[in-house]
Amino acid sequence: MTHTVPPSAASKAAHKAVRHLLSLQKPQGDWEGEMVWCTMILAQAIIVRTLVGQPYSETEQRQIVRHFTVTQAADGSWGMHPESPGYVFFTALAYVALRLLGLPAANPLLIKARNWLRAQPLGVKGIPTWGKFWLAILGLYEYRGLNSIPPELFLLPEWLPIHPRRFYCHTRLIYLGIAYIAGQRYQATLPKPLLRDLREELYGEPYGNIDFPSLRHTLAPGDVYVPISPLLRRIYDGLSLFERWHGKRLREKALKACFERILYEQRTTRYQGISPVNGLLNTLAIFINNPQHPDLAPSLAGVEAWRWEDEAEGLRYVGARSNTWDTGFVLQALAPLPEPDAGIRDAVARAQHFLEGAQIVEEIPDHQQGWRDPAVGGWCFSDGQHRWPVSDCTAEALSGLLAIYERPGYSELPRFSAERLRQGVEFILSRQNADGGFGTYERRRAGKLLELINPSEMFGQCMTELSYIECTASSLAALCHYRQHYPDLPGGAIDTATIKALALLRKSQLPDGSWPGFWGINYTYAIFHVAKGFRLAGIQPDDPALLRAAQWLKSKQRADGGWSEHYTSCLESRYIEHPETQAVMTSWALLALLEILPADDEATARGILWLLSKQQSDGGWARQAVNGVFFGAAMLDYRLYHTYFPVWALTRYTNCQERL
C-alpha cells in the first residue's frame, strides 16, 4: 500500500501548529519550556534555606509539598527522572526536606517514603557520596564515613593531569563547593527533637551504634551508574588518612583559596552559578564563612532564577533554563514558511531581539585566572544572565538567525550586524577539540583516564569535556551555514574546522549507520543533527554515510508510521524501542530523512501521516516520554520538544512538497 499526504492536509496542520507555537512565546520574545529532571535541587534548596534562616512562606511550602506529592512514585520513592525507578539518594533527601518543612513523620508521603527506604537492602546506609555529604551537613551522618574531596586538591600545581581545572566545568564547580563545606566539617544545629527523630526514622536503629567509617564505600546498587574504581578506592583510602593528619595551616590556606573561587563564580555569574546545584553549594559556603557576608543575600536571590512554578505541579527548581536553546530551534522551525504573515514576522522579530540581548558581548573579568575559556560571541543555554556560553547553543541560535535571514518572507526584518555574527562563529571555533569534535562549555582539558577517578557514582562521563556528536554536528551546521553567506575568517579557519569536524563525524558513525547521542535520546537524536550538519556542509544526499543513516531510520520505523526510542538506549548503548510511538522521535527522524530522501518517499509520508493523526485540537501534540539526557543516566523531559520539533517537521515537509 502506497501512502500519500494530501498537500492541503499537511499545510493546514502546519498552519495550526504554528499558531499554537506562537501562543507560547514569552513577553521577552523567547520561547522556553521546562526542562524536567528530579526533586534533588528542590530538596537541597529547602535544606539551604532552612540552614541560613530563610524559610519558605506558607504558600510556597504548600506548593513545594504539592510538587513532592505529584512526583512521588506509587511505591513511595523518588527517582533520578520522571520515568526512573526509585533511588535511595533522591528519596532520602526528599524525606529530610519534607521533615524540615514541618511535615510530621505520620504524613502519608513520609510513611510511604520511609517504608520504601527501609525495604532497600542497605537502607539509607547505602546512600551515594553526595547524599552522605548532605546528611553529614545536617548531623544525620558522620563525616568520618564520607569519602573526602579535600580543599587542598585546589592547591595542587595546575600542570598536574588530575588538577580540578581540567575537570568538566559542572564537576569542578560542584566539588569546589563540596570541598569547602566538607573541609570545614560544617554541621548544622537542628532542634534536638527533630535531629533525634530523623536519625531514628532514617536508620531504624540506634544512631550511635552505626559504624560510619565502614560505610565509605557502601553504595545502594540501584543508585550506582559508575562504581568506585579500584584506583579511586585506593585514593579515597589515602585521603581518609590525610583527613586525620592534615596540617591546620595548609587546610586554612586551601579553604581560603576555595572560598575566593566560590566568590568569583558567584559574582561572575550574577549570583546564579553555572547551575542551581553549584549555586546552592556556594550559597551555603558563603553562609558558613560569614552569616553576614554581603554576597549571601544576592546568592539566595540568584538561586531563585532557577525556580519554576505552576498550579499543576507546584514549586520546584529546574536543572537549567533553556530560553536560547528553544528559541534557536523555533526560528529554524518557522524559517521554511514560504509566506509568513505579519503575526509570524512580529514573533520572529521579537525572538531576534531576545537573542540580541542574550549574546555575550563583553568578556568575563579575569577569565583565565578563573579557569574560564573566552566567552565573547557565545550564547548560553538560558537567557545569558549567568554567562556560561555553550557551543551548540550558540550554533543553534546562529543557525536560527541565518535560516530566517535567507528567506524572502523575512527580508524586511532587522538583522544582526556582521560583526555580531562573526563573534558567534569565533566563539564556536574556540570550542573545537584537537580531534575535530566540539565540546560544550570549553575545549577538552584532559584525557579519558580521568574517568577512572569519577567520584559522582550516579553519573557517567562527567570528569572532562568530550567531543560530542550533537555539538559537533550543530557547530558544523552553523559554521557552514555562515560560510554560505559570509567569507571565511583569516587563515581559512572555518573551512579547516569543518573539514576536521566532518572527519570526526564520519569516523564516529557506527557500522549499522547510526551515531550515538549524548544529550538526547539517543541514536535518533544524533542522526537528526548529523544529517542537518552534513547537508549544510555540502554533502550530497547520495553520500554513503547519509544513505546508511536513512536506511537505519527506515529499519526502526514502526508499523504505525512513527518512531520511538526508549531512554534505556542511553543506559545500555544499544537501540531499544519505546512501546509507544513518540512525536519527538518521529519529528527527529523525519527531519533527518527530509535532508536525505525525496519528500514523497514512502517512509516520510507514513511519518507525516502519523504526526497529523496525533495533532490535538489546539494544534500541539501530547507530552510523552523523556527525550533528553546528560551524563548517561540522568534523563530529562524538554517540555517544548513535543511542540516545535513537530512544527519543524511539518514546515520542512510542506516546503519540500512545494518544490517537487
C-alpha positions in Angstrom: 0.0 0.0 0.0 1.3 3.4 -1.0 0.9 6.2 1.4 0.4 9.8 0.3 -0.1 13.0 2.2 -2.6 15.4 0.7 -0.8 18.8 0.3 -3.7 20.7 1.9 -3.7 18.4 4.9 0.0 19.0 5.7 -0.3 22.7 5.1 -3.4 23.1 7.3 -1.7 21.1 10.1 1.4 23.2 9.8 -0.6 26.4 10.0 -2.5 25.2 13.0 0.7 24.0 14.7 2.5 27.3 14.1 -0.4 29.3 15.7 -0.1 27.1 18.8 3.6 27.6 18.9 3.3 31.4 18.6 0.9 31.4 21.5 3.7 30.0 23.7 6.1 32.9 23.0 7.1 34.8 26.2 6.8 38.5 26.5 10.6 39.0 26.2 10.4 37.3 22.8 11.9 34.0 23.7 10.4 30.5 23.9 11.2 28.3 26.9 9.8 25.0 28.1 10.5 23.5 31.4 13.4 21.1 31.4 12.1 18.5 33.8 14.6 16.5 35.9 14.1 15.4 39.5 13.4 16.6 43.1 17.1 16.8 44.1 17.5 20.5 43.6 14.3 21.3 45.4 15.3 19.2 48.4 18.7 20.8 48.5 17.2 24.3 48.3 14.9 23.5 51.3 18.0 22.4 53.3 20.0 25.5 52.4 17.1 27.9 53.0 16.5 26.2 56.4 20.1 26.4 57.5 20.6 30.1 56.5 17.4 31.1 58.3 15.4 32.0 55.2 12.5 29.5 55.2 9.8 29.4 52.6 6.4 31.1 53.1 3.4 29.0 54.0 2.1 29.4 50.4 5.4 28.3 49.0 5.6 25.4 51.3 2.2 24.2 50.2 3.3 24.4 46.6 6.5 22.6 47.4 4.6 19.7 49.1 2.4 19.6 46.1 5.4 19.0 43.8 6.7 16.2 46.0 3.3 14.7 46.0 2.8 14.7 42.2 6.4 13.3 41.7 6.4 10.5 44.3 6.2 7.1 42.7 3.5 4.7 43.7 6.0 2.7 45.8 6.9 5.8 47.9 10.2 6.6 46.3 11.6 9.4 44.2 13.8 8.7 41.2 16.5 10.2 39.0 14.0 11.4 36.4 10.2 11.1 35.7 10.5 7.5 34.5 13.2 6.0 36.6 13.0 3.6 39.4 13.4 4.8 43.0 16.8 6.0 44.3 17.9 6.0 47.9 19.6 9.3 47.3 16.6 11.2 45.9 14.2 9.6 48.3 16.2 10.2 51.4 16.8 13.9 50.5 13.1 14.4 49.8 12.2 12.8 53.1 14.6 15.0 55.1 13.5 18.1 53.2 9.8 17.5 53.9 10.6 16.9 57.6 12.5 20.3 57.6 9.4 21.9 56.1 7.4 20.7 59.2 5.6 17.6 57.8 5.1 15.1 60.6 6.6 11.6 60.3 3.0 10.3 60.2 2.3 12.1 56.9 1.3 9.6 54.2 4.0 10.9 51.9 6.6 10.2 54.5 5.2 6.9 55.7 5.4 5.6 52.1 8.9 7.0 51.6 10.2 5.6 54.9 8.8 2.2 54.2 10.5 2.2 50.8 13.8 3.3 52.2 13.7 0.6 54.9 12.8 -2.0 52.3 16.1 -1.4 50.4 18.8 -3.9 51.1 21.2 -1.3 52.5 18.7 1.3 53.5 20.0 4.9 53.9 23.4 3.5 54.8 23.8 2.9 51.1 23.2 6.4 50.0 25.8 7.6 47.5 28.5 10.0 48.5 26.6 13.2 47.5 23.8 12.0 49.9 26.3 11.2 52.6 27.6 14.7 52.3 24.2 16.4 52.6 23.2 14.2 55.5 26.6 15.0 57.3 25.8 18.7 57.0 22.6 18.1 59.0 24.1 15.8 61.6 22.4 12.8 60.1 25.6 11.1 59.0 29.2 11.3 60.2 31.9 12.9 58.2 34.2 10.0 59.2 32.2 7.9 56.8 32.5 10.4 53.9 35.0 9.8 51.1 36.9 13.0 51.0 37.4 15.6 48.3 39.7 17.8 50.3 40.0 21.5 49.6 43.8 21.0 49.3 43.1 19.5 45.9 42.6 23.0 44.6 46.1 24.0 45.7 47.8 21.4 43.5 50.1 22.6 40.7 47.9 23.3 37.7 50.1 21.3 35.3 49.0 18.1 37.0 46.7 15.9 34.9 44.3 15.5 37.8 44.1 19.2 38.7 40.5 20.3 39.1 40.9 23.0 36.4 40.9 20.1 33.9 37.6 18.7 35.2 34.3 19.3 33.3 33.1 22.7 34.5 30.0 21.5 36.3 32.0 18.8 38.1 34.8 21.1 39.2 32.4 23.7 40.5 30.2 21.3 42.4 33.3 19.7 44.0 34.6 23.2 44.8 31.6 23.8 47.0 31.7 20.3 48.5 35.4 20.6 49.2 34.9 23.9 51.0 31.9 22.8 53.1 33.2 19.3 54.0 36.7 20.8 54.6 35.2 23.0 57.2 33.5 19.9 58.7 30.4 22.1 59.0 27.5 20.6 60.8 24.2 22.5 61.3 22.4 22.7 64.6 19.0 21.2 64.1 16.5 21.2 67.0 17.4 18.2 69.2 14.0 16.5 69.0 13.9 16.8 65.2 17.5 15.5 65.0 16.8 12.6 67.2 13.6 11.7 65.3 15.2 11.9 61.9 18.1 9.7 62.9 15.6 7.1 64.1 13.4 7.5 61.1 16.2 7.2 58.5 18.1 4.3 60.0 15.7 2.4 62.2 18.4 1.6 64.7 20.4 3.5 67.4 22.5 6.1 65.6 25.3 5.7 68.0 25.7 2.1 67.1 26.3 2.7 63.4 29.9 2.2 62.2 30.0 5.1 59.7 33.7 4.8 58.7 32.9 1.3 57.4 30.2 2.8 55.1 32.5 5.0 53.0 32.4 2.6 50.0 28.9 1.3 50.7 26.5 2.2 47.9 22.9 1.2 47.1 23.2 -0.9 43.9 20.2 0.8 42.3 21.8 4.2 42.8 25.1 3.4 41.1 25.8 4.1 37.5 29.6 4.3 37.8 31.0 2.1 40.6 34.0 3.2 42.6 37.0 2.1 40.6 39.9 0.2 42.3 42.1 3.3 41.7 39.6 5.7 43.2 39.1 3.4 46.1 42.9 3.5 46.9 42.9 7.3 46.5 39.9 7.6 48.9 41.6 5.4 51.4 44.7 7.6 51.3 42.6 10.7 51.6 40.9 9.3 54.6 44.2 9.1 56.3 45.0 12.6 55.1 41.8 14.0 56.7 43.0 12.6 60.0 46.5 14.1 59.8 46.4 17.2 57.5 48.1 20.4 58.7 45.9 23.1 60.1 47.7 25.9 58.2 47.5 24.1 54.9 43.8 23.5 55.4 43.2 27.1 56.2 45.1 28.1 53.0 43.1 25.7 50.9 39.8 26.8 52.4 40.7 30.4 51.6 41.6 29.6 48.1 38.4 27.7 47.5 36.3 30.5 49.0 37.9 33.0 46.7 36.9 30.9 43.8 33.4 30.5 45.1 33.0 34.2 45.3 34.4 34.6 41.8 31.9 32.1 40.5 29.0 33.9 42.2 30.0 37.3 41.1 30.8 36.5 37.5 27.5 34.6 37.1 25.4 37.3 38.6 24.9 35.0 41.6 23.1 32.3 39.7 26.0 29.9 39.4 26.5 27.7 36.3 23.7 25.6 37.7 21.4 25.6 40.7 23.4 22.7 42.2 26.6 24.7 42.5 24.7 27.9 43.2 23.2 26.3 46.3 26.5 24.9 47.5 28.1 28.3 47.0 25.3 30.0 48.9 25.8 27.6 51.8 29.6 28.1 51.7 29.2 31.8 52.0 26.8 31.5 54.9 29.3 29.2 56.7 32.1 31.6 56.1 30.1 34.5 57.4 26.3 34.7 58.0 26.5 38.4 57.4 28.6 38.2 54.2 27.4 40.8 51.7 27.3 38.1 48.9 24.9 35.9 50.8 21.6 37.8 50.1 22.3 38.1 46.3 23.3 34.4 46.2 20.0 33.4 47.8 18.2 35.6 45.2 20.3 34.1 42.4 19.1 30.6 43.2 15.6 31.8 42.5 16.5 32.3 38.9 16.1 28.5 38.6 12.6 28.4 40.1 9.7 27.0 38.1 6.1 27.1 39.5 2.6 26.3 38.3 -0.6 25.1 39.9 -0.5 21.7 38.3 2.9 20.6 39.6 3.8 23.1 42.3 7.1 24.8 43.1 10.4 23.3 42.0 13.7 24.2 40.5 14.9 23.2 37.0 18.4 22.0 36.3 18.8 24.5 33.5 16.8 27.2 31.7 16.5 26.7 28.0 15.5 30.1 26.6 18.1 30.4 23.9 18.1 26.7 23.1 14.4 26.6 22.5 14.3 29.9 20.7 17.0 28.9 18.2 15.1 25.8 17.2 11.8 27.7 17.0 13.3 30.1 14.5 14.5 27.1 12.4 11.1 25.7 12.5 9.5 28.9 11.3 12.0 29.7 8.6 10.6 27.3 5.9 7.3 29.0 5.9 7.0 30.5 2.3 4.7 33.4 3.1 4.8 34.3 6.8 2.1 36.7 7.8 2.5 39.8 10.0 2.0 37.9 13.2 4.7 35.4 12.4 7.1 38.1 11.3 6.5 40.0 14.5 7.1 36.9 16.6 10.4 36.3 14.7 11.4 40.0 15.1 10.9 39.7 18.9 12.8 36.5 19.1 15.7 38.1 17.3 15.6 40.9 19.8 15.8 38.5 22.6 18.8 36.7 21.1 20.5 40.1 20.5 20.2 40.8 24.2 21.3 37.2 25.2 24.5 37.1 23.2 27.6 37.7 25.4 29.5 40.8 24.1 31.8 41.5 27.0 34.5 39.2 28.3 34.3 37.6 31.7 36.7 39.5 34.0 39.9 37.7 34.7 38.5 34.6 33.0 41.9 32.9 32.7 42.5 33.1 36.4 39.0 31.7 36.9 39.8 28.7 34.7 37.3 30.0 32.2 37.6 30.0 28.4 36.8 33.2 26.5 33.0 33.9 26.3 32.5 36.8 23.9 30.2 35.9 21.0 28.6 32.9 22.7 25.1 32.2 23.7 24.2 30.3 26.9 21.6 27.6 27.1 19.5 30.1 29.1 18.9 33.8 28.8 22.6 34.5 29.1 22.5 36.1 32.6 24.9 33.6 34.2 27.4 34.0 31.3 28.3 30.3 30.7 28.0 30.1 26.9 27.9 26.7 25.1 29.0 25.7 21.6 25.8 24.1 20.4 23.5 26.7 22.0 25.5 29.3 20.1 25.3 27.2 17.0 21.6 26.7 17.1 21.0 30.4 17.8 23.2 31.3 14.9 21.5 28.7 12.6 18.1 30.1 13.6 19.1 33.6 12.7 20.7 32.6 9.4 17.8 30.4 8.4 15.5 33.4 8.9 17.8 35.8 7.0 17.9 33.8 3.9 14.1 33.5 3.5 12.4 36.2 1.4 9.4 36.3 3.6 11.5 37.8 6.4 13.7 40.1 4.3 12.3 43.3 5.8 13.2 42.3 9.4 16.3 44.0 11.0 19.4 41.8 11.1 22.3 41.2 13.4 25.4 43.1 12.4 28.1 41.1 10.5 30.4 41.7 13.5 28.0 40.0 16.0 27.5 37.0 13.7 31.3 36.8 13.2 31.7 36.8 17.0 29.3 33.9 17.3 31.4 32.0 14.7 34.6 32.8 16.5 33.1 31.5 19.8 32.1 28.2 18.2 35.6 27.8 16.7 37.1 28.3 20.1 35.3 25.2 21.4 36.7 22.8 18.8 38.9 20.0 20.2 42.1 18.6 18.7 40.2 15.6 17.3 37.9 17.9 15.3 34.9 17.5 17.5 33.3 20.1 19.7 32.9 20.3 23.5 30.2 22.2 25.3 31.4 25.0 27.6 35.1 24.5 27.0 37.7 22.7 25.0 38.7 19.4 26.3 41.3 19.7 29.0 42.1 16.1 30.0 42.0 12.5 28.6 39.6 9.7 29.2 41.7 8.2 32.0 40.3 10.9 34.3 37.1 9.0 34.3 38.8 6.3 36.4 38.5 8.8 39.3 34.9 9.8 38.7 33.6 10.3 42.2 29.9 11.0 41.3 28.8 7.3 41.3 25.4 8.3 39.8 26.6 9.9 36.6 29.0 8.8 33.8 31.4 10.7 31.5 31.3 13.8 33.7 35.0 14.3 34.5 36.1 16.1 31.4 34.7 17.7 28.3 34.3 15.3 25.3 33.8 15.7 21.6 30.0 15.2 21.4 28.3 14.1 18.2 25.5 16.6 18.6 27.7 19.5 19.5 30.0 18.7 16.6 27.1 18.4 14.1 25.4 21.6 15.4 28.6 23.5 15.2 29.4 22.2 11.7 25.9 23.2 10.6 26.2 26.7 11.9 29.7 27.3 10.5 28.8 26.0 7.1 25.5 28.0 7.1 27.5 31.1 7.9 30.0 30.3 5.2 27.3 30.3 2.6 26.7 34.0 3.2 30.0 35.4 4.5 33.7 35.0 3.7 35.9 32.7 5.7 37.8 34.0 8.6 41.6 34.8 8.3 43.7 31.7 7.5 40.7 29.7 6.3 39.7 29.0 9.9 36.1 27.9 9.1 37.0 25.6 6.2 39.7 24.0 8.3 37.4 23.5 11.2 34.6 22.0 9.1 37.0 19.5 7.4 38.1 18.3 10.8 34.5 18.1 12.1 33.3 16.1 9.1 36.2 13.7 9.5 35.3 13.1 13.2 31.6 12.5 12.4 32.4 10.1 9.6 34.8 8.2 11.8 32.2 8.1 14.6 29.4 6.5 12.5 28.6 3.0 13.8 28.6 0.0 11.4 24.8 0.0 11.4 24.7 3.5 10.0 23.7 5.3 13.2 25.5 7.7 15.6 25.3 7.6 19.4 23.9 10.6 21.1 24.9 12.1 24.4 22.4 14.9 25.2 19.3 13.4 23.6 17.7 10.0 23.3 19.7 8.8 21.5 20.6 7.4 18.1 17.6 9.1 16.6 18.6 12.4 18.1 22.2 12.1 16.9 21.2 11.2 13.3 18.9 14.3 13.2 21.8 16.6 14.0 24.3 14.9 11.8 22.1 14.8 8.7 21.5 18.6 9.1 25.2 19.2 9.6 26.2 17.1 6.6 23.8 18.7 4.2 24.7 22.3 5.2 28.4 21.3 4.7 27.5 20.5 1.1 27.5 16.7 1.4 25.1 15.3 -1.2 22.1 13.2 -0.3 23.5 10.1 -2.0 26.6 10.1 0.2 27.1 6.6 1.6 27.1 7.8 5.2 23.8 9.6 4.8 22.2 6.7 2.9 23.2 4.3 5.6 21.7 6.6 8.2 18.5 6.8 6.2 18.4 3.1 6.0 18.9 2.8 9.7 15.9 5.1 10.3 13.7 3.2 7.9 14.6 0.0 9.8 13.4 1.5 13.0 10.1 2.9 11.7 7.1 1.4 13.5 4.1 -0.2 11.8 2.0 2.9 12.6 4.5 5.1 10.7 6.2 6.8 13.6 9.4 6.3 15.5 10.2 5.7 19.2 13.3 5.2 21.2 13.4 4.3 24.9 15.7 6.1 27.4 17.3 2.8 28.3 19.1 3.1 24.9 21.4 5.5 26.7 22.0 3.2 29.6 22.7 0.1 27.5 24.4 1.6 24.5 22.0 -0.2 22.1 18.8 0.8 20.3 15.7 0.0 22.5 12.3 0.8 21.1 9.7 2.6 23.3 6.4 0.7 23.4 4.6 3.9 22.4 5.3 5.9 19.3 6.8 9.3 20.2 6.1 12.6 18.4 9.5 14.0 19.3 11.5 11.0 17.9 9.2 10.9 14.9 10.0 14.5 14.2 13.7 14.0 14.5 13.6 11.0 12.1 11.5 13.0 9.6 13.8 16.0 9.7 16.8 13.7 9.0 15.0 11.8 6.2 14.0 15.1 4.6 17.6 16.0 4.3 18.4 12.7 2.6 15.4 11.4 0.7 12.7 13.0 -1.6 9.7 14.3 0.3 7.5 11.8 -1.4 9.4 8.8 0.0 7.1 6.2 1.5 8.8 6.3 4.9 8.5 10.1 5.1 4.8 10.1 4.0 4.0 7.5 6.7 5.7 9.5 9.4 3.9 12.7 8.4 0.6 10.9 8.4 1.3 9.7 11.9 2.1 13.2 13.1 -1.1 14.5 11.5 -3.2 11.8 13.2 -1.8 12.8 16.6 -2.2 16.5 16.4 -4.5 17.9 19.1 -7.3 20.4 18.6 -5.1 23.3 19.8 -2.5 22.5 17.2 0.0 20.8 19.5 1.0 17.3 20.5 0.7 15.5 23.8 3.5 15.3 26.2 5.1 11.9 26.2 8.2 10.2 27.4 11.5 11.7 28.4 13.6 12.9 25.5 16.9 14.3 26.8 19.8 13.0 28.8 23.0 14.2 30.4 25.9 12.2 31.8 24.5 8.9 30.7 21.9 8.2 33.4 20.1 11.5 34.0 17.1 11.7 31.7 15.2 14.9 31.0 11.9 15.9 29.6 12.2 19.0 27.5 8.7 20.2 27.6 8.8 22.2 24.4 10.4 19.5 22.2 6.9 18.0 21.6 5.8 21.3 20.2 8.4 22.8 18.0 10.0 19.7 16.5 6.7 18.5 15.0 6.2 22.1 13.7 9.6 22.0 12.1 9.0 18.6 10.5 5.7 19.9 9.0 7.0 23.2 7.8 10.1 21.5 6.3 7.9 18.8 4.7 5.4 21.3 3.1 8.3 23.4 1.9 9.9 20.3 0.2 6.5 19.3 -1.2 6.1 22.6 -3.0 9.4 22.0 -4.7 8.5 18.6 -6.1 
